[in-house]
Amino acid sequence: MCLAVPMRIVSISAGGAAVAEVDGTRYDVDLSLVEGAIEGDFVIVHAGYAIERLDQAEADERIALFAELARIERGEPEGGRA
């Protein structure tokens, strides 16, 4: 299963390529499907392609959801570690 992950664009190079970051890890991302993306924007990335731009509030909300899913997957109780 693949997930579409919110990432922040760190840098953009010629030809629509970018480097985006999530949780301290950087990935190469193709921006050809998203118009007008600039450094600092948040984008949803699926299979190496940015597919949607997000505003800061929406990105924060989605990142928090991913953190909650990770907490549940690890079996940690709400509000802290097991």
C-alpha positions in Angstrom: 0.0 0.0 0.0 1.3 3.5 -0.8 0.4 6.6 1.1 0.3 10.2 -0.1 2.5 12.1 2.4 2.7 15.8 3.2 6.2 17.2 2.6 7.8 20.7 2.6 9.7 21.7 -0.5 13.3 22.4 0.4 14.7 23.2 -3.0 13.6 23.3 -6.7 15.9 22.7 -9.6 15.4 23.2 -13.4 13.0 20.9 -15.1 10.4 20.6 -12.3 12.5 18.5 -9.9 12.6 19.3 -6.2 13.8 18.0 -2.9 11.1 17.7 -0.3 11.4 16.9 3.4 9.3 15.0 6.0 10.4 14.2 9.5 14.0 15.2 8.7 14.4 12.9 5.7 14.7 14.3 2.2 13.3 12.9 -1.0 13.5 13.7 -4.7 10.1 14.8 -5.9 8.7 15.5 -9.4 6.7 18.8 -9.4 5.3 18.4 -13.0 1.7 17.8 -11.7 1.6 20.8 -9.5 1.6 24.3 -10.8 3.3 27.2 -9.1 5.0 25.3 -6.3 7.8 27.2 -4.6 10.4 26.5 -1.9 8.7 26.3 1.5 5.4 25.1 0.1 3.8 21.9 1.4 2.8 19.3 -1.1 1.2 15.9 -1.0 3.7 13.4 -2.5 2.6 10.0 -3.9 5.1 7.7 -5.6 7.6 10.5 -6.0 5.2 13.0 -7.5 3.7 16.1 -5.9 0.0 15.8 -6.5 -1.4 18.7 -4.5 -0.4 21.9 -2.7 -1.4 22.5 0.9 -1.5 25.5 3.1 0.3 25.4 6.4 -2.8 24.6 8.5 -3.8 21.7 6.3 -0.3 20.4 6.2 0.0 20.6 10.0 -3.3 18.7 10.4 -2.3 15.9 8.1 1.2 15.6 9.7 -0.5 15.3 13.1 -2.8 12.5 11.7 0.3 10.6 10.5 1.9 11.0 13.9 -1.2 9.6 15.6 -1.3 6.7 13.2 2.3 5.9 14.0 1.6 6.1 17.7 -1.3 3.7 17.4 0.8 1.3 15.2 3.5 1.3 17.9 0.8 0.4 20.5 1.5 3.5 22.6 -1.2 4.9 24.8 -2.7 8.3 24.0 -0.6 11.2 25.4 2.7 9.3 25.8 4.8 6.2 25.4 3.9 2.7 26.7 
